[in-house]
Amino acid sequence: MRTHVVIIGSGPSGLLLGQLLTRAGIDNIVLDRVSKDYILGRVRAGVLEEGTVGLLREAGAAERMDREGLPHGGFSLAFDGRDHRIDLLGLTGHQVMVYGQTEVTADLMEGREAGGGQTIYEAGNVTPYDFDTASPYVTYDKDGTTHRIDCDFIAGCDGYHGVSRRSVPQQALTTFERVYPFGWLGILADVPPVSHELIYANHPRGFALCSMRSQTRSRYYIQCPVDEKVEDWSDDRFYDELRRRLPAEHAESMVTGPSFEKSIAPLRSFVAEPMRFGSLFLVGDAAHIVPPTGAKGLNLAASDVHYLFEGLREHYAEKSDAGLDAYSDRALKRVWRAVRFSWSMTMMMHRFPDAGAFGQKIQEAELDYLVTSRAASTALAENYIGLPY
């Protein structure tokens, strides 16, 4: 087989890139080592920046999002027992969209299938070759046979543990990492959210986040030690702990119900540089991970897709490689700004075991400054709604 672009990974970044390329008349094939059902069963982020929303509309995959998504013009920082609202719309003129990553993925899959795009699921041993030459190709195993796809470019959209970054010679990569000394215990439950907007809570017992996927489905998190075990947390224990970390008005009004998903996620910041190696381009989690505190993971993947798509479209339509040559620098500039923001939100909202009394006072002063200074609130809002591409 031959195609213009092989996309490794059929998560939202791979599917979004594939849809944009297909609509621009650029042939592509998407490969994934797991099944379609497995991909749709993963639970991920749900806050979309306006840039991400715009890309989904450009890809023709926004009809359900525009109908069912929840525009949010603000969120709350809860500390000292009170809510302090950050007015995103009033401070910046922009807002975010709450719409689950699983729904984004399903919409992109449906659009790809309707448009006749080729996606090969359960492709074993996917391996990119010769991406440092003019003749790259990718092999994979399917139904007992090894297949080869020759191509012009390879997009590695296969996540932190994927083959794309692992295929790059170690000496060609520089990595940066910060591992945080706690995790997030999260649940999904079909109960109405405790608030119509997200609540980020800083409490002496630890961080908590109240989010939602819809008006009837809630996503809640609490900070926990990294060695906690999910099976030690009943739903009742989780809700009791969550209530302790919220202002009284929310704790008293919270509607509880059985969870249908419960997991503990470790937190880390990670960046790999550069993001291009010949004809191989790293996209999204293959190149960078951020703690979810700033709601940037999916949105950073979307901005990578934007830069790579613009470069590929320019290559095929204008016979210019300027965009592709600039891809890594352009993407990383935005990545590092988002990494800084996610790190700062994580440092400000969580209780660190080694912070001490001085560190705790600094955190409290930072929170107080953020909500009493319009300039500080505006800077927070600008980063939260997403810096421009």
Order of alpha helices (4+ residues) and beta strands (2+ residues): beta-alpha-beta-alpha-beta-alpha-alpha-beta-beta-beta-alpha-beta-alpha-beta-beta-beta-beta-beta-alpha-beta-beta-beta-beta-alpha-alpha-beta-beta-beta-beta-alpha-alpha-alpha-alpha
